[in-house]
C-alpha cells in the first residue's frame, strides 16, 4: 500500500512540474475570447455592425464596377 502512495505522490509531482497542460488551457481561453469577440462584432446571423458595413461596401463596389463596365 505504501508503494502505491509513493507512486501517486511522484505522479502528482510530475504533473505539477509540467506546463504543457497549462499552456494549452491558456490557448483555449484565448480562443474562446476571440470567438466571443467575433460573435459580438458580426452579430447573430450576420446582422452585426461589421457585417452591415462589409455588405454595403461590397454593394457599392459592385454598383461602381457595373457602371464602369456597362
N, C-alpha and C positions, 0 to 999 in steps of 0.2 A: 504494500500500500504506500509506503514511504517513497518507493521508486517512482510511482505514478505522480505523486505530489511534486517530486523534483522535475519530472518531465514536463508537467503542466507549467510549473514556475519558469522553466527555461524557455518554453514556447511563448509564454506571455512576455518575457524579456525580449525575445527576438522580434515579436510582433510590435512591441513598443518602440524598438530601435529602428524599424523600417519606416521609411517615409513615403513609399510608393503609394500606399493607400490614401494617405493624407493629400498628396498632390492630385490624385485622380478625383478625390472628393471635392477639392477646390475647383477643378475643371468643371465638374457637374454643377456647382453653384454658379460659376461664371456663365456657363451655357444657359442655365435657367434664367438668369438675369437678362441675357441677350435675347432669348426667346420672348420674355415678357416685354422688353423694350420695343422689339419689332412688332409684337402684337398690339401694343398701345399706339405705335406710330401709324400702322396701317389699318388698324381697327378690325372689328369682326366682320368678315365677309368682304373685305376690301373697301370699306367706306370711311376710312380714316383720312386725315388731312394730307398725308403724303400720297396716298393713293389717288385722291382727288386732284392734287397738283400734277402728278405724273400723267394722269388721264387727260387733263386739259392741255398740258404741254404737248403730248403726242397728237391730240386732235388739232392743235394749232399748227404744228409742223406738217401734218398730213394735209391740211387745207392749203397751206402755202406751197407745198410740193405739187399738189393737183392744179393750183392756179398757175404755177410756173410752167408746168408741162402742157396744160390744156389751153 
